[in-house]
Amino acid sequence: MALVEINFDGIVGPSHNYSGLSLGNLAATSNAGKVAYPRAAALQGLAKMRHNMALGLTQGFFLPLPRPNPAFLENVSFDETADPALQAMAWSASSMWTANAATVSPAPDTSDGRCHLTVANLVSMPHRSIEWPATLAQLRLAFANEDAFAVHGPVPGTFGDEGAANHMRMGKAHDAACTEIFVYGRPGGRFPARQHEQASRAIARRHGLHNALFIEQAPEAIAAGAFHNDVVAVANEHVLFCHEQAFADREGAYTAIRNAVPGAEIVEVPASAVSLEDAITSYLFNAQLVTLPSDGMALIVPSECQDNPAVWGWLETMLAGNGPIRQVLPVDVRQSMANGGGPACLRLRVVADPATVDQRFLLTEDKAAQIESVIADSWPESLPPQDIGRPETAAQVIRARELLLESLNLKDLG
């Protein structure tokens, strides 16, 4: 069984909008009320997938969830007297950030030799807490092969879990046994700490992990707007790329990682070169750190990194050195970035044999052309705030998703 890393990107849904629902996500809240462009957003995400396929990487995708969500509106007894934010929650397209879909432990790391996935409960944010049932249904369809996968429901909502955005995996190679690193926050700061330590520990036990580390995220990083660990750190194989202020106990974290991962390399960006503010506004660390088939690692960053002199200058200095990251590749995901999600937010990493995955969820150039055609023809070109809740807009959003499911022979997702 040939295990490879598959990146499953979320297709940006036709109800993509800027409602500023995510407390602690500075991009989302600062852009609240602006006009969104769902068609452009989805096409940008698809272009990133094609970009990565062209690098020789295996690419998958997940479908947008059904929106608007009438069950949610019914459960909150929504009417004209209710807070309009409730309507926006029912329309949210935030499931496109599949880094929050689940926590994934590949087969080499687990006691039963299967890849385990636990869907994230996302209880910290109301608009995201309603996602997991439909996400779980999609995971159980994509990874239905029970010889290769075990797909679990969420941990209890008492403990907030936001999935792979707070989880890293380090070791010799993707197909080798690795150490899984869970990063959690402590409550009491300016913004909510979304990943609870007990949620992470429950998942590690559930997955039967051989080696796991639990590391606290720096409170100052969360307060600065790093609402997930993947805004200040990303790992790939033996390399950790992170900001100096990513972890509460910096030296303790590095020592634990070096002890657990032979040959670990830590590429730290000092605060004196790139401030937390610059790191967060550029999403320098919300990048895809990938191993290329031609050997060597590349960092796939949002194009906003080029717009920030401190960030781009540091990256150029890094490339001039002799470190493990040999290429920096910018991609345009500006519509997603304006809502607080960069290249890493848009993907869920699953190490598996592609033959064991439902092939309908694996991207080919022919499927990419199909998806592009449906998006170009049916996704709304723009979605201003006043259109949220309009029956004619809802009908367009619902029909657009139906057309995509029909095109990909995935109508069983409903």
N, C-alpha and C positions, 0 to 999 in steps of 0.2 A: 504494500500500500504506500503510494507516494504522497507524502504530506507536504503541502505547500501553503503559504499564507494567501488567503483569499480576502480581498477587501470588498465588503458588501456596502455599497453606497446607497443612501436613501434618495429616491427620486423626489425632487421638490414638488409638493402637491399644488394643485390649482387654487387652493385657498390661501397661499402664502401671503401674509400681511404683516404690518408693523403695528402691533397693539401694545407693546411695552409691558408684557405680562410677567416678565422674569426678573424679579428683584435680585439685585446683585450682578446681573448681566448688564454692564454699562452700555454696551452698544445697543442692546434691545431697548433699554429704557430711554436712551438719548434720542433714538429714532422713532419713538412712539408717535403715531399720528401721521406719519409720512405715507405717501403713495408707494405701494409695493408693485413689483412687476413679476408676477408668477411665471410668465412664459420665459422671460429672460433668465430668471433664477433657475428654472429647471434645465434650460439649455446650457447654462454655465456649469451646473453640476454634471450634466451628461458629457460636456467637453472635458471636464476633469477625468471622468472615467475613461474616456477614449485616450486621453493623454497618458494615463497610467497603463492602459493596455498596450499602447505603442512602445512603452518601456519594457514590455515583456512580462508584466505583472498579471496575475490572474484576477479577474474582476467579476464581482457579483453585484446584485442590486436588490433593494426591497421596494415595495410599492407604497404609495401614500396611503394613509389610513382613511376610512370613510369620514368625510367632512361635508357639511356640518354634522355635529353629533346630536341628533334629536333626543336620545335617551338622557344625555346630560342635562339638556334644557328642561326636559320633563321632570327630572329628579330635583332640580332647584326651583321648580314651579315658576319658570321664567315668564314674565309678562311685561307690559309697558312700564310698570313701576319698578322693575328690577334694575340692578346695576348693569349698564351696558357692557361692562367687562365680562360678564357671564356669557353674553352672546359671542364675544371675541374668543373666549376659551373654547366654545363649541366649534369654532372655525379654525382654530390654530393648526398650522401645518408643521409644528415642531417635531413631529416624528421623523422628519427628513434627517435629523441629526442622529444617525443610527449608532454613534458611539454611546448613546444613552439607552439603546434598545436592550442590552443584556451584558452580563459578564461572561466571558468565554474562557474555559480552561481546556486546552487541547489534550488529546489522548495521551501523549507522553508524560503529562504531569499528573495524571489521575490514577486512583487505585484500581479502577476497573478497566482501564485502557480504552475508554470512550471519551469523546469530546463532550464536555458538559456546558450547557448554556442555562443561565438563570435570568429570566426576564426581569428588568428593573421596575421597581414599584413607582418611582418618581413622585413620591408623596409630598416632597417639599414645595412643589409648584402645582397649584390646582389644575391649570390647563394641561399639564403633562401627566398628572396622576390618573387621568382617564384613558391614557394610551395603552396601558399594558395588556388588557384583554385581546385587543385586535393585533397587537404586536406579537403576543404569545401564539395566536392562531397562525400568524405568518411564519414564525420560527418553527412551529410544529409541522408545517407543510414543507418548508425548505429543507429541514433537517429531520425528515420522517424516518430515516434509516436507523432503527433502534440498535443495530449492531455497531454502528459508528457513533451515534449521538444519544445523549440524554438531555432532553429539554425540560426545564423545571419552571414551575410557577414562581411568583415573587416571594421574597421573604416578607414576614409580617410588616404591615404599614407602620407599626410602632417605630421601626428603624428605617430611616431614609436610605434608599439605594438608587444611585444614578448610573449604574452600569460601568461599561469599559472606560468611560471618561476619567475614572478614578482608579484604574487598574493598569498595570504594566507587566510585562513578561520579559525576563532576561536570562540568557544562557548562550550556549555555544552556537546553536542554530535553531531555526524554527521547528525542525522535525526532531529535535533532541529534547530530553527532559530539561525543563527550565524552572527557575524560581519565579513565582508569581508575587507581584508587589501590589498591595492594596493601600491606597492613600485615603485617609479619612480626615475630617475636620472636627473641631470641637465647637459646640454652640456658645453663644454669648457675645459674639462680635457684632460689627456693624451690619453685616449681611448674614443670612442663614448659611450654616455649614451643611451642605446637602448630603454628604456621604457620611453615614454613621459607622463608627468602628464596629459595632455589633452586627450590622448588616454584612460588612466585609468578612468578619470572622465566621458568620453563619454560612456564607457562600463557600468559603474555603473548606469548611467541614463537609458541606453538602457535596462538593465536587470531589472530595477525597484526595486533596492535594498532598503531594509528597513534600513540597517545600514552599513555604509562604512567608512573606514578611508583611508587617503592618506598620505603616509610617504615617506620622501626623503631618498634614499640610500646614504650612506657616500661616498663622492667623493674619499676619500683615498682607499675605498674598490674597487671601479671601477678601479682606477689607478693601484691597486695591481693585477688586473686580475679577479675580481669578476664581470664579465660582466652581470650577472643576480643576482637578490636577492637570488635565491636558492643556490648560492655558499657560502652565509654567514648566511642564516637563513632558518628555516623550522618550520612549525607549524602543530599541530594536536589537534583537540578539544580544550581544555583549556590550552595547553602547547605550548610555544614558545621556541625553541632551537636556539640560535643565538650567533654570535661572538660579543664581546664588541664593535667592530668598524663597525658593520653592518649598522647603521643608522646615518644620519647627525646630528640629535638632539636625542641623546641616551635617555636622561631622559624624554624629551618631548614625544618620541615614546612610552616608557614604561608606562608613565602616561596615555596617550591616550588609550592604549590597556587595562590597568587595569580598567579604567573608563568604557570602552565599553564592557568588557568581565568579568562578575562576576566570581571570583575564578581563574582568570588567573594566571598561573605559568610561570615565565620566567627563563629558565635555560640558563644563560649567561656563555660563555667560555671567561675568561679574556685573554687579549693580553699578559699579563705577563706569562701565562702558554702555550698558543698556539698563535703564531704570525699569522698575516694575511697570510704571505707567506706559513706557514705550513698548515693553514686551506685550502688554495686554492690548493696547490699541492696535498694534501691528499683527497680533496673534502669531508672533515668531515661533512659539512652541506648540501652537495648535496646528502643527505641520505633520505630514506623513513622512516618517523616517523609514525608508524601505531599503531592502537589499536587492540590488539589480541582478538579473540573470547573468549579466556580463561581469559580475563581481563588483564589490565596492558598494558603498551606501550613498543614497541621495536623499536630500531633504526637500520635500515638496511643500513650498510655503505659499501663503496668499500674496497676491501682487502688492498688497499694502506694505509688505516688508520693504519693497523697493522705494516706497514713498517716504520712508523714515530714515533720515541720514545716519542716525546712530545705529540702527538695526542693520541696515545694508552695509554700512562700513564695517561693523563687526563680522558679518558673514563673509565679506571679501577678505578680511584678515584671516579668518578661520581657513578659508580655502587656500590661502597662500602658505599655510603651514603644512604639517605632515600628519594631520589627524585622520580619524576613520571616516569622516563625512567628506566625500570627494566632489559632490555636485550639489548645487542649490538651484531648484527649478520652480520659478514662480508660476502660479495658475490664477486665473480670474474667477473668483467666487464672490464678487462684491455684493450681490443681493443677499447671499447667506451671511456674509460678514456684517452687513448692516443690521442683522437681527441677532448677532452674537455667536455665529458659528463659522469656523474656518474649515480648511481641508480635513483636519482630523475629526472634527465633529461630524462630518458627513459620512464617515465610514466606520464599520464594525469589522475588526480583524478576526478571522476564523482560520485556524490552521487545521486543514483537513485534506483528505483525498477528494479532489473535485468530482470524481466518479460517484462518490457517496452522497452528493448533494443533489436535490431535485434540479435537473438541468434547466428548468424554466427560469431559475433565479441566477443563472450564470450568463454574463454578457458576452456577446459576439458582435462583430461589426454589423451583421445583418439585423440583429435585435436592436442595436444602437440606432440604426437607420429607422426601424419601425417606431421606436420610442420617440425619436426626434420628430417624425412625421405627425404623430398623434399630438405631441406637445405644441408644435407649430400651428396645427389646425384647430385645437380645442382649448388650450390653456388660456385663461384671460390674459390679455396684454398688460392690463393694469388693474389694481385693486385698491381704490382709495378707501379710507376708513368708513365713509358714509355708505359704502356698498355692502358692508358686512351686515347680514341679516335680511337683505333684500331678496325676495323670493326668486326673481329672475336670475340673480347672481348665484344663488344657491343651486338652482336648476343647472346652470352652466357648469358649476364646480362638480356636481354629482355626475353629470353626463360625461365630462372630460375624463374622470377616473374610470367610469364604466368602459369607455372606448379603449383606454389603456389596458385594462384587464382583458377585454376581448381580444385585443391585438396580440397579447402575450399568452393567450390560452390559460389565464389565471382567474377566470370568472368564479371559481370555487372559493375565492377569498371573499366574495360578496360585497 
